[in-house]
């Protein structure tokens, strides 16, 4: 079984992908709340869903477990 490498911490300006919806974007904030990291991810484009008239948000605040380097 291959060992998994620990992912390097992301910094502002790094490219990343949300594991929740697989959308890519740029990390625009790195916050530490109660000792836990939270990454602000600004998505590149609005979702291409014909049922959405307007996307509600163009980003997300995610913990390290739900974000990966793109």
CHARMM internal coordinates of N, CA and C (Angstrom, degrees):
IC EDIT
DIST 1 N 1 CA 1.4465
DIST 1 CA 1 C 1.5243
ANGL 1 N 1 CA 1 C 108.14
DIST 1 C 2 N 1.3036
ANGL 1 CA 1 C 2 N 116.36
DIHE 1 N 1 CA 1 C 2 N 129.04
DIST 2 N 2 CA 1.4574
ANGL 1 C 2 N 2 CA 120.91
DIHE 1 CA 1 C 2 N 2 CA -178.88
DIST 2 CA 2 C 1.5234
ANGL 2 N 2 CA 2 C 110.53
DIHE 1 C 2 N 2 CA 2 C -74.18
DIST 2 C 3 N 1.3090
ANGL 2 CA 2 C 3 N 115.76
DIHE 2 N 2 CA 2 C 3 N 140.48
DIST 3 N 3 CA 1.4578
ANGL 2 C 3 N 3 CA 118.97
DIHE 2 CA 2 C 3 N 3 CA 177.22
DIST 3 CA 3 C 1.5178
ANGL 3 N 3 CA 3 C 109.48
DIHE 2 C 3 N 3 CA 3 C -81.30
DIST 3 C 4 N 1.3031
ANGL 3 CA 3 C 4 N 115.29
DIHE 3 N 3 CA 3 C 4 N 146.00
DIST 4 N 4 CA 1.4606
ANGL 3 C 4 N 4 CA 120.25
DIHE 3 CA 3 C 4 N 4 CA -179.62
DIST 4 CA 4 C 1.5120
ANGL 4 N 4 CA 4 C 109.63
DIHE 3 C 4 N 4 CA 4 C -92.24
DIST 4 C 5 N 1.3154
ANGL 4 CA 4 C 5 N 115.35
DIHE 4 N 4 CA 4 C 5 N 134.55
DIST 5 N 5 CA 1.4567
ANGL 4 C 5 N 5 CA 120.00
DIHE 4 CA 4 C 5 N 5 CA 175.97
DIST 5 CA 5 C 1.5231
ANGL 5 N 5 CA 5 C 109.28
DIHE 4 C 5 N 5 CA 5 C -80.49
DIST 5 C 6 N 1.2954
ANGL 5 CA 5 C 6 N 114.78
DIHE 5 N 5 CA 5 C 6 N 145.24
DIST 6 N 6 CA 1.4519
ANGL 5 C 6 N 6 CA 118.92
DIHE 5 CA 5 C 6 N 6 CA 175.14
DIST 6 CA 6 C 1.5244
ANGL 6 N 6 CA 6 C 108.48
DIHE 5 C 6 N 6 CA 6 C -75.20
DIST 6 C 7 N 1.3072
ANGL 6 CA 6 C 7 N 116.23
DIHE 6 N 6 CA 6 C 7 N 132.68
DIST 7 N 7 CA 1.4572
ANGL 6 C 7 N 7 CA 121.63
DIHE 6 CA 6 C 7 N 7 CA -179.10
DIST 7 CA 7 C 1.5249
ANGL 7 N 7 CA 7 C 110.63
DIHE 6 C 7 N 7 CA 7 C -71.28
DIST 7 C 8 N 1.3278
ANGL 7 CA 7 C 8 N 115.80
DIHE 7 N 7 CA 7 C 8 N 138.18
DIST 8 N 8 CA 1.4549
ANGL 7 C 8 N 8 CA 119.62
DIHE 7 CA 7 C 8 N 8 CA 177.05
DIST 8 CA 8 C 1.5193
ANGL 8 N 8 CA 8 C 109.65
DIHE 7 C 8 N 8 CA 8 C -66.36
DIST 8 C 9 N 1.3366
ANGL 8 CA 8 C 9 N 115.33
DIHE 8 N 8 CA 8 C 9 N 150.30
DIST 9 N 9 CA 1.4545
ANGL 8 C 9 N 9 CA 118.80
DIHE 8 CA 8 C 9 N 9 CA 177.18
DIST 9 CA 9 C 1.5161
ANGL 9 N 9 CA 9 C 109.73
DIHE 8 C 9 N 9 CA 9 C -64.47
DIST 9 C 10 N 1.3148
ANGL 9 CA 9 C 10 N 115.42
DIHE 9 N 9 CA 9 C 10 N 140.88
DIST 10 N 10 CA 1.4566
ANGL 9 C 10 N 10 CA 120.93
DIHE 9 CA 9 C 10 N 10 CA 177.43
DIST 10 CA 10 C 1.5246
ANGL 10 N 10 CA 10 C 109.26
DIHE 9 C 10 N 10 CA 10 C -81.90
DIST 10 C 11 N 1.3026
ANGL 10 CA 10 C 11 N 115.17
DIHE 10 N 10 CA 10 C 11 N 150.65
DIST 11 N 11 CA 1.4638
ANGL 10 C 11 N 11 CA 121.51
DIHE 10 CA 10 C 11 N 11 CA 177.25
DIST 11 CA 11 C 1.5204
ANGL 11 N 11 CA 11 C 109.36
DIHE 10 C 11 N 11 CA 11 C -121.99
DIST 11 C 12 N 1.3005
ANGL 11 CA 11 C 12 N 117.05
DIHE 11 N 11 CA 11 C 12 N 165.20
DIST 12 N 12 CA 1.4623
ANGL 11 C 12 N 12 CA 121.96
DIHE 11 CA 11 C 12 N 12 CA 177.73
DIST 12 CA 12 C 1.5275
ANGL 12 N 12 CA 12 C 108.51
DIHE 11 C 12 N 12 CA 12 C -59.09
DIST 12 C 13 N 1.3297
ANGL 12 CA 12 C 13 N 115.74
DIHE 12 N 12 CA 12 C 13 N 130.49
DIST 13 N 13 CA 1.4570
ANGL 12 C 13 N 13 CA 121.34
DIHE 12 CA 12 C 13 N 13 CA -179.70
DIST 13 CA 13 C 1.5197
ANGL 13 N 13 CA 13 C 114.20
DIHE 12 C 13 N 13 CA 13 C 98.44
DIST 13 C 14 N 1.3388
ANGL 13 CA 13 C 14 N 117.35
DIHE 13 N 13 CA 13 C 14 N -12.52
DIST 14 N 14 CA 1.4694
ANGL 13 C 14 N 14 CA 120.46
DIHE 13 CA 13 C 14 N 14 CA 178.42
DIST 14 CA 14 C 1.5239
ANGL 14 N 14 CA 14 C 110.33
DIHE 13 C 14 N 14 CA 14 C -73.62
DIST 14 C 15 N 1.3314
ANGL 14 CA 14 C 15 N 115.82
DIHE 14 N 14 CA 14 C 15 N 151.24
DIST 15 N 15 CA 1.4643
ANGL 14 C 15 N 15 CA 122.32
DIHE 14 CA 14 C 15 N 15 CA 175.98
DIST 15 CA 15 C 1.5233
ANGL 15 N 15 CA 15 C 108.31
DIHE 14 C 15 N 15 CA 15 C -84.85
DIST 15 C 16 N 1.3413
ANGL 15 CA 15 C 16 N 116.48
DIHE 15 N 15 CA 15 C 16 N 137.13
DIST 16 N 16 CA 1.4607
ANGL 15 C 16 N 16 CA 120.49
DIHE 15 CA 15 C 16 N 16 CA -178.28
DIST 16 CA 16 C 1.5250
ANGL 16 N 16 CA 16 C 110.14
DIHE 15 C 16 N 16 CA 16 C -148.35
DIST 16 C 17 N 1.3435
ANGL 16 CA 16 C 17 N 114.69
DIHE 16 N 16 CA 16 C 17 N 166.28
DIST 17 N 17 CA 1.4634
ANGL 16 C 17 N 17 CA 121.85
DIHE 16 CA 16 C 17 N 17 CA -179.35
DIST 17 CA 17 C 1.5232
ANGL 17 N 17 CA 17 C 108.40
DIHE 16 C 17 N 17 CA 17 C -132.55
DIST 17 C 18 N 1.3218
ANGL 17 CA 17 C 18 N 115.89
DIHE 17 N 17 CA 17 C 18 N 136.49
DIST 18 N 18 CA 1.4575
ANGL 17 C 18 N 18 CA 121.39
DIHE 17 CA 17 C 18 N 18 CA 176.19
DIST 18 CA 18 C 1.5224
ANGL 18 N 18 CA 18 C 109.25
DIHE 17 C 18 N 18 CA 18 C -77.15
DIST 18 C 19 N 1.3255
ANGL 18 CA 18 C 19 N 117.21
DIHE 18 N 18 CA 18 C 19 N 135.03
DIST 19 N 19 CA 1.4606
ANGL 18 C 19 N 19 CA 120.79
DIHE 18 CA 18 C 19 N 19 CA 177.07
DIST 19 CA 19 C 1.5322
ANGL 19 N 19 CA 19 C 111.04
DIHE 18 C 19 N 19 CA 19 C -80.34
DIST 19 C 20 N 1.3224
ANGL 19 CA 19 C 20 N 117.08
DIHE 19 N 19 CA 19 C 20 N -13.21
DIST 20 N 20 CA 1.4606
ANGL 19 C 20 N 20 CA 120.11
DIHE 19 CA 19 C 20 N 20 CA 179.82
DIST 20 CA 20 C 1.5228
ANGL 20 N 20 CA 20 C 112.14
DIHE 19 C 20 N 20 CA 20 C -76.68
DIST 20 C 21 N 1.3257
ANGL 20 CA 20 C 21 N 116.22
DIHE 20 N 20 CA 20 C 21 N -46.99
DIST 21 N 21 CA 1.4684
ANGL 20 C 21 N 21 CA 119.33
DIHE 20 CA 20 C 21 N 21 CA -175.78
DIST 21 CA 21 C 1.5289
ANGL 21 N 21 CA 21 C 113.44
DIHE 20 C 21 N 21 CA 21 C -125.29
DIST 21 C 22 N 1.3313
ANGL 21 CA 21 C 22 N 117.68
DIHE 21 N 21 CA 21 C 22 N 4.78
DIST 22 N 22 CA 1.4740
ANGL 21 C 22 N 22 CA 124.48
DIHE 21 CA 21 C 22 N 22 CA 176.67
DIST 22 CA 22 C 1.5256
ANGL 22 N 22 CA 22 C 113.16
DIHE 21 C 22 N 22 CA 22 C 62.39
DIST 22 C 23 N 1.3285
ANGL 22 CA 22 C 23 N 118.60
DIHE 22 N 22 CA 22 C 23 N 19.55
DIST 23 N 23 CA 1.4628
ANGL 22 C 23 N 23 CA 120.88
DIHE 22 CA 22 C 23 N 23 CA 177.92
DIST 23 CA 23 C 1.5206
ANGL 23 N 23 CA 23 C 109.39
DIHE 22 C 23 N 23 CA 23 C -86.15
DIST 23 C 24 N 1.3330
ANGL 23 CA 23 C 24 N 115.76
DIHE 23 N 23 CA 23 C 24 N 140.63
DIST 24 N 24 CA 1.4609
ANGL 23 C 24 N 24 CA 121.70
DIHE 23 CA 23 C 24 N 24 CA -179.56
DIST 24 CA 24 C 1.5074
ANGL 24 N 24 CA 24 C 110.66
DIHE 23 C 24 N 24 CA 24 C -96.53
DIST 24 C 25 N 1.3238
ANGL 24 CA 24 C 25 N 114.09
DIHE 24 N 24 CA 24 C 25 N 157.19
DIST 25 N 25 CA 1.4496
ANGL 24 C 25 N 25 CA 119.62
DIHE 24 CA 24 C 25 N 25 CA 177.56
DIST 25 CA 25 C 1.5159
ANGL 25 N 25 CA 25 C 111.34
DIHE 24 C 25 N 25 CA 25 C -173.57
DIST 25 C 26 N 1.3149
ANGL 25 CA 25 C 26 N 115.03
DIHE 25 N 25 CA 25 C 26 N -163.99
DIST 26 N 26 CA 1.4532
ANGL 25 C 26 N 26 CA 123.11
DIHE 25 CA 25 C 26 N 26 CA -177.87
DIST 26 CA 26 C 1.5244
ANGL 26 N 26 CA 26 C 109.31
DIHE 25 C 26 N 26 CA 26 C -116.33
DIST 26 C 27 N 1.3113
ANGL 26 CA 26 C 27 N 116.52
DIHE 26 N 26 CA 26 C 27 N 136.15
DIST 27 N 27 CA 1.4605
ANGL 26 C 27 N 27 CA 120.78
DIHE 26 CA 26 C 27 N 27 CA 175.63
DIST 27 CA 27 C 1.5228
ANGL 27 N 27 CA 27 C 107.59
DIHE 26 C 27 N 27 CA 27 C -71.74
DIST 27 C 28 N 1.3444
ANGL 27 CA 27 C 28 N 116.19
DIHE 27 N 27 CA 27 C 28 N 120.38
DIST 28 N 28 CA 1.4620
ANGL 27 C 28 N 28 CA 119.23
DIHE 27 CA 27 C 28 N 28 CA -178.49
DIST 28 CA 28 C 1.5180
ANGL 28 N 28 CA 28 C 113.09
DIHE 27 C 28 N 28 CA 28 C -113.63
DIST 28 C 29 N 1.3414
ANGL 28 CA 28 C 29 N 117.02
DIHE 28 N 28 CA 28 C 29 N -3.01
DIST 29 N 29 CA 1.4726
ANGL 28 C 29 N 29 CA 119.90
DIHE 28 CA 28 C 29 N 29 CA 176.94
DIST 29 CA 29 C 1.5274
ANGL 29 N 29 CA 29 C 109.13
DIHE 28 C 29 N 29 CA 29 C -158.63
DIST 29 C 30 N 1.3158
ANGL 29 CA 29 C 30 N 115.24
DIHE 29 N 29 CA 29 C 30 N 143.39
DIST 30 N 30 CA 1.4634
ANGL 29 C 30 N 30 CA 121.99
DIHE 29 CA 29 C 30 N 30 CA 173.43
DIST 30 CA 30 C 1.5257
ANGL 30 N 30 CA 30 C 105.88
DIHE 29 C 30 N 30 CA 30 C -129.16
DIST 30 C 31 N 1.3351
ANGL 30 CA 30 C 31 N 115.52
DIHE 30 N 30 CA 30 C 31 N 111.70
DIST 31 N 31 CA 1.4585
ANGL 30 C 31 N 31 CA 121.21
DIHE 30 CA 30 C 31 N 31 CA -177.32
DIST 31 CA 31 C 1.5138
ANGL 31 N 31 CA 31 C 109.93
DIHE 30 C 31 N 31 CA 31 C -116.96
DIST 31 C 32 N 1.3150
ANGL 31 CA 31 C 32 N 116.01
DIHE 31 N 31 CA 31 C 32 N 152.86
DIST 32 N 32 CA 1.4539
ANGL 31 C 32 N 32 CA 120.98
DIHE 31 CA 31 C 32 N 32 CA 174.73
DIST 32 CA 32 C 1.5182
ANGL 32 N 32 CA 32 C 107.25
DIHE 31 C 32 N 32 CA 32 C -120.02
DIST 32 C 33 N 1.3408
ANGL 32 CA 32 C 33 N 115.14
DIHE 32 N 32 CA 32 C 33 N 112.82
DIST 33 N 33 CA 1.4579
ANGL 32 C 33 N 33 CA 121.29
DIHE 32 CA 32 C 33 N 33 CA -176.79
DIST 33 CA 33 C 1.5204
ANGL 33 N 33 CA 33 C 108.01
DIHE 32 C 33 N 33 CA 33 C -117.14
DIST 33 C 34 N 1.3271
ANGL 33 CA 33 C 34 N 116.23
DIHE 33 N 33 CA 33 C 34 N 119.86
DIST 34 N 34 CA 1.4673
ANGL 33 C 34 N 34 CA 122.40
DIHE 33 CA 33 C 34 N 34 CA -178.05
DIST 34 CA 34 C 1.5221
ANGL 34 N 34 CA 34 C 112.45
DIHE 33 C 34 N 34 CA 34 C 52.06
DIST 34 C 35 N 1.3171
ANGL 34 CA 34 C 35 N 116.79
DIHE 34 N 34 CA 34 C 35 N 37.75
DIST 35 N 35 CA 1.4552
ANGL 34 C 35 N 35 CA 121.45
DIHE 34 CA 34 C 35 N 35 CA 177.54
DIST 35 CA 35 C 1.5129
ANGL 35 N 35 CA 35 C 115.15
DIHE 34 C 35 N 35 CA 35 C 83.16
DIST 35 C 36 N 1.3383
ANGL 35 CA 35 C 36 N 117.66
DIHE 35 N 35 CA 35 C 36 N 3.19
DIST 36 N 36 CA 1.4589
ANGL 35 C 36 N 36 CA 121.52
DIHE 35 CA 35 C 36 N 36 CA -179.87
DIST 36 CA 36 C 1.5231
ANGL 36 N 36 CA 36 C 109.83
DIHE 35 C 36 N 36 CA 36 C -116.05
DIST 36 C 37 N 1.3397
ANGL 36 CA 36 C 37 N 116.04
DIHE 36 N 36 CA 36 C 37 N 138.25
DIST 37 N 37 CA 1.4602
ANGL 36 C 37 N 37 CA 120.77
DIHE 36 CA 36 C 37 N 37 CA 179.10
DIST 37 CA 37 C 1.5188
ANGL 37 N 37 CA 37 C 111.22
DIHE 36 C 37 N 37 CA 37 C -75.50
DIST 37 C 38 N 1.3309
ANGL 37 CA 37 C 38 N 116.50
DIHE 37 N 37 CA 37 C 38 N 143.20
DIST 38 N 38 CA 1.4625
ANGL 37 C 38 N 38 CA 124.08
DIHE 37 CA 37 C 38 N 38 CA 173.05
DIST 38 CA 38 C 1.5189
ANGL 38 N 38 CA 38 C 106.42
DIHE 37 C 38 N 38 CA 38 C -133.68
DIST 38 C 39 N 1.3234
ANGL 38 CA 38 C 39 N 116.39
DIHE 38 N 38 CA 38 C 39 N 131.21
DIST 39 N 39 CA 1.4557
ANGL 38 C 39 N 39 CA 121.61
DIHE 38 CA 38 C 39 N 39 CA -179.68
DIST 39 CA 39 C 1.5196
ANGL 39 N 39 CA 39 C 109.48
DIHE 38 C 39 N 39 CA 39 C -106.38
DIST 39 C 40 N 1.3150
ANGL 39 CA 39 C 40 N 116.21
DIHE 39 N 39 CA 39 C 40 N 133.39
DIST 40 N 40 CA 1.4558
ANGL 39 C 40 N 40 CA 121.81
DIHE 39 CA 39 C 40 N 40 CA 173.36
DIST 40 CA 40 C 1.5198
ANGL 40 N 40 CA 40 C 108.12
DIHE 39 C 40 N 40 CA 40 C -91.73
DIST 40 C 41 N 1.3246
ANGL 40 CA 40 C 41 N 116.91
DIHE 40 N 40 CA 40 C 41 N 118.01
DIST 41 N 41 CA 1.4597
ANGL 40 C 41 N 41 CA 121.72
DIHE 40 CA 40 C 41 N 41 CA -177.29
DIST 41 CA 41 C 1.5219
ANGL 41 N 41 CA 41 C 109.02
DIHE 40 C 41 N 41 CA 41 C -111.99
DIST 41 C 42 N 1.3212
ANGL 41 CA 41 C 42 N 116.78
DIHE 41 N 41 CA 41 C 42 N 121.76
DIST 42 N 42 CA 1.4599
ANGL 41 C 42 N 42 CA 122.94
DIHE 41 CA 41 C 42 N 42 CA 178.09
DIST 42 CA 42 C 1.5210
ANGL 42 N 42 CA 42 C 107.91
DIHE 41 C 42 N 42 CA 42 C -100.47
DIST 42 C 43 N 1.3428
ANGL 42 CA 42 C 43 N 116.14
DIHE 42 N 42 CA 42 C 43 N 113.97
DIST 43 N 43 CA 1.4627
ANGL 42 C 43 N 43 CA 120.51
DIHE 42 CA 42 C 43 N 43 CA -176.24
DIST 43 CA 43 C 1.5220
ANGL 43 N 43 CA 43 C 111.87
DIHE 42 C 43 N 43 CA 43 C -68.64
DIST 43 C 44 N 1.3393
ANGL 43 CA 43 C 44 N 115.97
DIHE 43 N 43 CA 43 C 44 N 151.46
DIST 44 N 44 CA 1.4594
ANGL 43 C 44 N 44 CA 122.18
DIHE 43 CA 43 C 44 N 44 CA -179.75
DIST 44 CA 44 C 1.5214
ANGL 44 N 44 CA 44 C 112.71
DIHE 43 C 44 N 44 CA 44 C -71.92
DIST 44 C 45 N 1.3183
ANGL 44 CA 44 C 45 N 116.85
DIHE 44 N 44 CA 44 C 45 N -46.29
DIST 45 N 45 CA 1.4639
ANGL 44 C 45 N 45 CA 120.57
DIHE 44 CA 44 C 45 N 45 CA -174.63
DIST 45 CA 45 C 1.5256
ANGL 45 N 45 CA 45 C 109.83
DIHE 44 C 45 N 45 CA 45 C -138.40
DIST 45 C 46 N 1.3216
ANGL 45 CA 45 C 46 N 115.16
DIHE 45 N 45 CA 45 C 46 N 158.49
DIST 46 N 46 CA 1.4541
ANGL 45 C 46 N 46 CA 120.65
DIHE 45 CA 45 C 46 N 46 CA 177.59
DIST 46 CA 46 C 1.5235
ANGL 46 N 46 CA 46 C 109.36
DIHE 45 C 46 N 46 CA 46 C -70.23
DIST 46 C 47 N 1.3252
ANGL 46 CA 46 C 47 N 117.70
DIHE 46 N 46 CA 46 C 47 N 153.07
DIST 47 N 47 CA 1.4570
ANGL 46 C 47 N 47 CA 119.24
DIHE 46 CA 46 C 47 N 47 CA 178.90
DIST 47 CA 47 C 1.5248
ANGL 47 N 47 CA 47 C 110.97
DIHE 46 C 47 N 47 CA 47 C -63.42
DIST 47 C 48 N 1.3048
ANGL 47 CA 47 C 48 N 116.46
DIHE 47 N 47 CA 47 C 48 N 141.96
DIST 48 N 48 CA 1.4597
ANGL 47 C 48 N 48 CA 120.84
DIHE 47 CA 47 C 48 N 48 CA -178.87
DIST 48 CA 48 C 1.5307
ANGL 48 N 48 CA 48 C 109.33
DIHE 47 C 48 N 48 CA 48 C -92.65
DIST 48 C 49 N 1.3014
ANGL 48 CA 48 C 49 N 115.07
DIHE 48 N 48 CA 48 C 49 N 69.33
DIST 49 N 49 CA 1.4575
ANGL 48 C 49 N 49 CA 121.71
DIHE 48 CA 48 C 49 N 49 CA -179.18
DIST 49 CA 49 C 1.5159
ANGL 49 N 49 CA 49 C 107.85
DIHE 48 C 49 N 49 CA 49 C -115.78
DIST 49 C 50 N 1.3175
ANGL 49 CA 49 C 50 N 117.36
DIHE 49 N 49 CA 49 C 50 N 121.12
DIST 50 N 50 CA 1.4688
ANGL 49 C 50 N 50 CA 119.91
DIHE 49 CA 49 C 50 N 50 CA -174.53
DIST 50 CA 50 C 1.5171
ANGL 50 N 50 CA 50 C 112.77
DIHE 49 C 50 N 50 CA 50 C -69.36
DIST 50 C 51 N 1.3349
ANGL 50 CA 50 C 51 N 118.34
DIHE 50 N 50 CA 50 C 51 N -14.17
DIST 51 N 51 CA 1.4560
ANGL 50 C 51 N 51 CA 121.18
DIHE 50 CA 50 C 51 N 51 CA -179.69
DIST 51 CA 51 C 1.5286
ANGL 51 N 51 CA 51 C 112.88
DIHE 50 C 51 N 51 CA 51 C -89.00
DIST 51 C 52 N 1.3137
ANGL 51 CA 51 C 52 N 117.38
DIHE 51 N 51 CA 51 C 52 N -12.27
DIST 52 N 52 CA 1.4634
ANGL 51 C 52 N 52 CA 120.78
DIHE 51 CA 51 C 52 N 52 CA 178.89
DIST 52 CA 52 C 1.5210
ANGL 52 N 52 CA 52 C 109.64
DIHE 51 C 52 N 52 CA 52 C -94.04
DIST 52 C 53 N 1.3115
ANGL 52 CA 52 C 53 N 116.34
DIHE 52 N 52 CA 52 C 53 N 120.34
DIST 53 N 53 CA 1.4617
ANGL 52 C 53 N 53 CA 119.61
DIHE 52 CA 52 C 53 N 53 CA 177.01
DIST 53 CA 53 C 1.5212
ANGL 53 N 53 CA 53 C 109.91
DIHE 52 C 53 N 53 CA 53 C -74.30
DIST 53 C 54 N 1.3245
ANGL 53 CA 53 C 54 N 116.50
DIHE 53 N 53 CA 53 C 54 N -38.22
DIST 54 N 54 CA 1.4608
ANGL 53 C 54 N 54 CA 121.97
DIHE 53 CA 53 C 54 N 54 CA -179.87
DIST 54 CA 54 C 1.5255
ANGL 54 N 54 CA 54 C 108.04
DIHE 53 C 54 N 54 CA 54 C -151.76
DIST 54 C 55 N 1.2973
ANGL 54 CA 54 C 55 N 115.36
DIHE 54 N 54 CA 54 C 55 N 134.83
DIST 55 N 55 CA 1.4684
ANGL 54 C 55 N 55 CA 119.16
DIHE 54 CA 54 C 55 N 55 CA 178.90
DIST 55 CA 55 C 1.5221
ANGL 55 N 55 CA 55 C 109.46
DIHE 54 C 55 N 55 CA 55 C -66.96
DIST 55 C 56 N 1.3239
ANGL 55 CA 55 C 56 N 116.29
DIHE 55 N 55 CA 55 C 56 N 137.60
DIST 56 N 56 CA 1.4560
ANGL 55 C 56 N 56 CA 120.65
DIHE 55 CA 55 C 56 N 56 CA -178.54
DIST 56 CA 56 C 1.5209
ANGL 56 N 56 CA 56 C 112.77
DIHE 55 C 56 N 56 CA 56 C -70.90
DIST 56 C 57 N 1.3428
ANGL 56 CA 56 C 57 N 116.58
DIHE 56 N 56 CA 56 C 57 N -35.27
DIST 57 N 57 CA 1.4648
ANGL 56 C 57 N 57 CA 120.74
DIHE 56 CA 56 C 57 N 57 CA -179.18
DIST 57 CA 57 C 1.5186
ANGL 57 N 57 CA 57 C 109.09
DIHE 56 C 57 N 57 CA 57 C -143.27
DIST 57 C 58 N 1.2999
ANGL 57 CA 57 C 58 N 115.70
DIHE 57 N 57 CA 57 C 58 N 152.50
DIST 58 N 58 CA 1.4639
ANGL 57 C 58 N 58 CA 119.41
DIHE 57 CA 57 C 58 N 58 CA 177.73
DIST 58 CA 58 C 1.5209
ANGL 58 N 58 CA 58 C 111.16
DIHE 57 C 58 N 58 CA 58 C -111.00
DIST 58 C 59 N 1.3299
ANGL 58 CA 58 C 59 N 116.37
DIHE 58 N 58 CA 58 C 59 N 24.54
DIST 59 N 59 CA 1.4509
ANGL 58 C 59 N 59 CA 119.57
DIHE 58 CA 58 C 59 N 59 CA 179.75
DIST 59 CA 59 C 1.5120
ANGL 59 N 59 CA 59 C 111.36
DIHE 58 C 59 N 59 CA 59 C -172.06
DIST 59 C 60 N 1.3316
ANGL 59 CA 59 C 60 N 115.57
DIHE 59 N 59 CA 59 C 60 N -174.27
DIST 60 N 60 CA 1.4581
ANGL 59 C 60 N 60 CA 120.98
DIHE 59 CA 59 C 60 N 60 CA -178.49
DIST 60 CA 60 C 1.5168
ANGL 60 N 60 CA 60 C 109.88
DIHE 59 C 60 N 60 CA 60 C -156.34
DIST 60 C 61 N 1.3267
ANGL 60 CA 60 C 61 N 115.89
DIHE 60 N 60 CA 60 C 61 N 156.16
DIST 61 N 61 CA 1.4601
ANGL 60 C 61 N 61 CA 123.47
DIHE 60 CA 60 C 61 N 61 CA 170.99
DIST 61 CA 61 C 1.5193
ANGL 61 N 61 CA 61 C 106.52
DIHE 60 C 61 N 61 CA 61 C -105.18
DIST 61 C 62 N 1.3291
ANGL 61 CA 61 C 62 N 117.43
DIHE 61 N 61 CA 61 C 62 N 115.16
DIST 62 N 62 CA 1.4540
ANGL 61 C 62 N 62 CA 121.09
DIHE 61 CA 61 C 62 N 62 CA -173.02
DIST 62 CA 62 C 1.5289
ANGL 62 N 62 CA 62 C 112.12
DIHE 61 C 62 N 62 CA 62 C -126.58
DIST 62 C 63 N 1.3452
ANGL 62 CA 62 C 63 N 115.97
DIHE 62 N 62 CA 62 C 63 N 144.64
DIST 63 N 63 CA 1.4679
ANGL 62 C 63 N 63 CA 119.31
DIHE 62 CA 62 C 63 N 63 CA 172.64
DIST 63 CA 63 C 1.5292
ANGL 63 N 63 CA 63 C 109.24
DIHE 62 C 63 N 63 CA 63 C -76.84
DIST 63 C 64 N 1.3178
ANGL 63 CA 63 C 64 N 118.15
DIHE 63 N 63 CA 63 C 64 N 163.99
DIST 64 N 64 CA 1.4782
ANGL 63 C 64 N 64 CA 121.55
DIHE 63 CA 63 C 64 N 64 CA -176.77
DIST 64 CA 64 C 1.5264
ANGL 64 N 64 CA 64 C 113.59
DIHE 63 C 64 N 64 CA 64 C -58.09
DIST 64 C 65 N 1.3314
ANGL 64 CA 64 C 65 N 118.42
DIHE 64 N 64 CA 64 C 65 N -27.71
DIST 65 N 65 CA 1.4645
ANGL 64 C 65 N 65 CA 121.05
DIHE 64 CA 64 C 65 N 65 CA -178.59
DIST 65 CA 65 C 1.5304
ANGL 65 N 65 CA 65 C 112.37
DIHE 64 C 65 N 65 CA 65 C -68.19
DIST 65 C 66 N 1.3322
ANGL 65 CA 65 C 66 N 117.01
DIHE 65 N 65 CA 65 C 66 N -22.20
DIST 66 N 66 CA 1.4629
ANGL 65 C 66 N 66 CA 120.75
DIHE 65 CA 65 C 66 N 66 CA -174.79
DIST 66 CA 66 C 1.5181
ANGL 66 N 66 CA 66 C 113.76
DIHE 65 C 66 N 66 CA 66 C -108.84
DIST 66 C 67 N 1.3118
ANGL 66 CA 66 C 67 N 116.82
DIHE 66 N 66 CA 66 C 67 N 18.66
DIST 67 N 67 CA 1.4614
ANGL 66 C 67 N 67 CA 120.40
DIHE 66 CA 66 C 67 N 67 CA -179.36
DIST 67 CA 67 C 1.5219
ANGL 67 N 67 CA 67 C 108.10
DIHE 66 C 67 N 67 CA 67 C -138.99
DIST 67 C 68 N 1.3345
ANGL 67 CA 67 C 68 N 116.10
DIHE 67 N 67 CA 67 C 68 N 143.48
DIST 68 N 68 CA 1.4612
ANGL 67 C 68 N 68 CA 120.36
DIHE 67 CA 67 C 68 N 68 CA 179.26
DIST 68 CA 68 C 1.5200
ANGL 68 N 68 CA 68 C 109.00
DIHE 67 C 68 N 68 CA 68 C -137.35
DIST 68 C 69 N 1.3105
ANGL 68 CA 68 C 69 N 114.78
DIHE 68 N 68 CA 68 C 69 N 152.96
DIST 69 N 69 CA 1.4640
ANGL 68 C 69 N 69 CA 121.03
DIHE 68 CA 68 C 69 N 69 CA 179.03
DIST 69 CA 69 C 1.5291
ANGL 69 N 69 CA 69 C 108.55
DIHE 68 C 69 N 69 CA 69 C -65.89
DIST 69 C 70 N 1.3299
ANGL 69 CA 69 C 70 N 116.67
DIHE 69 N 69 CA 69 C 70 N 134.94
DIST 70 N 70 CA 1.4730
ANGL 69 C 70 N 70 CA 121.22
DIHE 69 CA 69 C 70 N 70 CA -179.78
DIST 70 CA 70 C 1.5135
ANGL 70 N 70 CA 70 C 111.46
DIHE 69 C 70 N 70 CA 70 C -90.44
END
COOR INIT
IC SEED 1 N 1 CA 1 C
IC BUILD
